[in-house]
Amino acid sequence: MAVTLPKDDVRYKVGIDVGLNSIGFCAVEVDDDDYPIRLLNSLVFRHDAGIDPASRKAALTRKNVSGVARRNRRAKRETKKRLVALDRLLSEEFGWPLPNLEDYPDPYEPWHARARLLDGYIADDVKRKKMLSIAMRHIARHRGWRNPYMKLLRLLVCRILLSFLLI
């Protein structure tokens, strides 16, 4: 195929078509009345439109997918910082012990400590500080938790009934 170079006085127009998954370029030679004479060149560049190949069916962009991972990493990092700050506050500022919950044989020890604290005043200062530390750290590590199998409407009804009984 022989390539002919256009003369210097060739008049042409360039067109660009931007689509969802492709970009089209073309150069058309035109006469003095701007009517097309012949196609000088054309090119189509197909791209994936920024859609992540792993989530093509859901049409999630790479930016969106990487944003989820980035937000998750940031949330874990901030949670870790928040828990370290709480432990530092409890131990250094309040002078409370930081017991390791894995040392207790009962996995429900935090719930038992919380229940005992709600039942009444604990006279033993060392035991009270230990239970307060367990309860505070447990609340901070499990904040926002609820039973995923319980409907939100049921929680609201329980709250309304409880407020009615307390009045």
N, C-alpha and C positions, 0 to 999 in steps of 0.2 A: 504494500500500500504506500503510495507516494504521498508525502506531505507537502502541500503547497503553502508557502508563506504568503500571507496577505500583503497587498501593496500598501504603501504608506498612506494613501488617501482613502482607505476603506473606512466607511462609516459603519459603526456597529453599536448595538445596545447590549447591556449586560443585565441579566435577570437572576434574582435569587429567590428561591421558594423555601421557606422554613416550615417544615411539617412536624408532627409529633415525634416520629421516629427517623426522620431523614431531612437532609438539606440538599436542595437541588440548585445547581449553577448552570447558566448557559450564556453563550455569546452568539448573537444573531446579526448577520450583516443586513443592513437596511439601505434602501435607496434614498433619493433626495426627499421623497414624500413620507419617509419613515415606515414604509412597507417592507416586511421581511423578504429577503432574497434567498439567503441560505443560512444554514446552521453552521457556525464556525466551530463551536465546541460545546459540549455539555458534560456534566458530571453530577452524579448522585452519590452523596455520602450518607450511608445508613448508620445509625447509632442506636444504642439501647435506651435512650431517653432517661438515663440515670436510674433505671429500674434495677434493683438488686437481682442478680440471677437466681439466688436462692429463694426469693419471695416474689417471683414473677406473677404467680397466680393471684396473690393479694395486691399486686401492683404497688409495692412499697419501694420507695426510692432508697438508694444507697445512703443518702444523707439521713433519711428517717430511720433506717435500720441502725446505722452507726450512732445516731442520736440516742436511741434506746439504750444501747450498750454503754454509751458515755454517761447518760443520766444514771444508769444503774451503778456504775463504778463510783460516780460522785456521791450517790446516796449511801453506798456502803462505807465510803471513806468518811463522810460526815457523821454517820451513825457511830462509827468506831471512835472518832474524835469526841463525840458527845458522851459516849460511855466512859471513855478514859477520863474526861473532865469530871464526870459524876463521881467516879471512883476516887479521884484526887480530892474532890470536895469532901466526900464522906470520911476519908481517912485523915487528911491533913487538917481540914477546917473543923470538922465535928469530932474527930478522934474516934470514930467508929471503926470496928474491925471489918475486914473484907473477907468473910469466910468463903472457901471454895465449895460450891454446891455439889461437886462431884464426890466430896468426902462423905456426904450424908447417904445412908442406905435408902432412905425414902425419897423417891423423885418428886414427891408432892410437898416437900419441905417448905418451899416458898409460899404455897397456898396455906399451909398450916400456920406458918409464922404470921401471915397477913390476917388469918382468922383469929389467932390468939391476940394480936394487937387490937383488933376490933372488939373483941369480947370485953376487954377491960384493961386497966392500968397494970403494968408489970412492975412490981416493986424492985426486983433485982436489976440494978443499973447496968451491969455487964450484959445480962441476958436481954434486956430491953434494947440496948444499942445494937447488939448482934441481930436481933429480930428486925429492928428498923432498917438496918443495913441490907439484910436479905430482902425485905419487902420493897424498899426503894429501888434496889438494883433490878429486882424482878419486874417491877412496874415499868421501869425505863427500858428494859430489854423486850418487853412484850406489849408495848403501847400500841393501841389501835387494833388489838386482836379481838376477834369475835368469832363465834361459831359460824363457819361458812355454810352450814346446812340450815341455819335458822333464817327465815325471811326477815327483812328489815321492818316490815309492817308489824310483825309479831313483837319485835323489840320495842317499837313505839307503843303498842298496846300495853305491854308489861310495864313500861315506864309511866304511862298514864294511870294504870291501876295502882302502882306503887305510890305515886304522888297523891292519889285519892285516899289511900289508906293512911298515909302519914299526916294528912291534914286533920 
